[in-house]
């Protein structure tokens, strides 16, 4: 058990980070029924925006740029964490405007459009920041290692897991306790009724897509100090995010969170005992769960099942 | 009486059709001759990754090939023919590699194929290349099997392989750091073969492997593996992790401050995988075939040519991947020139056993193409992070160099069984 405990802790932190990755994806699928294949590129874009903000790329060499770089890294990192997801959200909104002609058509149109958008964004990143590996610096206070039970853990990873927990809580409070959240949920449940009640459905979709994209950007800023940053880093995100929402049940907030934690634990535990199976284990988990419960862990029962 | 399924008229028509096709196409071994003519450009198919795990290295590889092609074209081409190239993304996926090779040969009419970083992709491409007799230069994939059991008459391997690098590193590391090792291995062909080579040498030098941790390709979180390493307390970790996986691993090892204890041996370190990263990510000892600050004649001029040709690229100096892409293409074109023909068998014979002086290759020792395995036997360098870099690009400190004879992969010579010339389709490109 003593050998397993650190792996369980590792799996739990990894799960919380996966939950953060899946959150924006879940929101867009749940509310808009669009499988956003550009989720990974928005994730990458958020991280690159943060890199540009921290390093003052656009104003390098100017007086403002020099002043900006003289500010403590902690301050620049905090600002980047706040601003980069907003910028990713704006890109998401532009993508939503492009998606509008596909509404009401076969889901394939939306899939193809978001897939194309992912390719375009990845190429834009290559053009803007180059093809090579980049490093998103993190403040000294949350960098480095710490000892837990005689083993070294990454301070940043534990910080990121706590931050992910906080983000999950804030998103949940927003959806459950604010009138905006109620409208979003109502839009997911019955969009025609929401429109009939006088709400602007187009605006709602725009905001939801922007919010989901912003969450993808936030996940990017949080994850790349662990994964590293490269133009195609988002490719590593879409499949786990998709798997998590299917596992948790499409449209279920806590289903996605619990599924993400299960995925993290699955990777953590197999990593300890059968490392070659660590990635395969999450697919086996999906097969087992969906095999017994086709709508996922917390998915709502379909009318056809009654 | 049953009626015959094939009437006399049908038989006659079929014979005419077959005869006409045969007269036009000829027997297979010559049927691509019609495509070649003296004024037609020589076409090189570039089979490198532009997406997936090795996208960045693939780009560097392509730049090397393009510079060699540009240099030959400036001189008027080869045999009076211009050199053209066509690139299709192999996506770091073996199945795509096969498909791309097939298309390059049959539809793009590429006479030669160049490029690879992933050993799985290189193996897939070379099987197709051998089927058509098209010479294939595997520029940068370094699994020992590429010049061992997966060798082919048409394939030439330009990078050092896992065994070469392990031979350069293992003995020293056992003596210096200890004999209790753990292996951290990417779970695919290159990782397995490199780990097997390390294990064999380790046992030879009195060390032992306490555990091998297999890491699936595409792993981004190495925490489980790093916890196991801490629990196992080895003297040395020998890592055979490549591409993006390696970048993530380096990032996480550096974050945990585990780069100096235990000692790390990273079989080979491709330059594009670490270029621009903080120096603390560059822990341990690793192998390479070339460095842009080698104090040898020609190196400075080579770097200047690179910078003149690629002023916009973020990678300000060339690395080993670019170097291998350049050297492979340059030597292939030089072999065509020496052969005086684009006939594939004639060019293969020019490449087999070809000697390359150290000065020409900008390395410390003369190199040659092993006629038995088709792998370039060359200088192997061990390096570590440069504690006193002269500038931002000066990331490596070269620790030593080994002559080809000292790091030769004898196992590959035993395992490689090249197809005969007669069994290799012949054509003029």
Interface residues (C-beta under 8 A of the other chain):
Chain A: X3 X6 X7 X10 X13 X14 X130 X131 X132 X133 X134 X135 X143 X144 X145 X151 X152 X153 X154 X155 X156 X157 X225 X226 X227 X228 X230 X231 X232 X235 X236 X267 X268 X271 X272 X275 X276 X277 X278 X279 X280
Chain B: X51 X52 X55 X56 X59 X187 X213 X214 X215 X216 X218 X219 X220 X221 X223 X224 X225 X226 X227 X228 X230 X231 X244 X247 X248 X250 X251 X252 X255 X256 X257 X258 X272 X273 X274 X275 X276 X277 X278 X281 X313 X314 X315
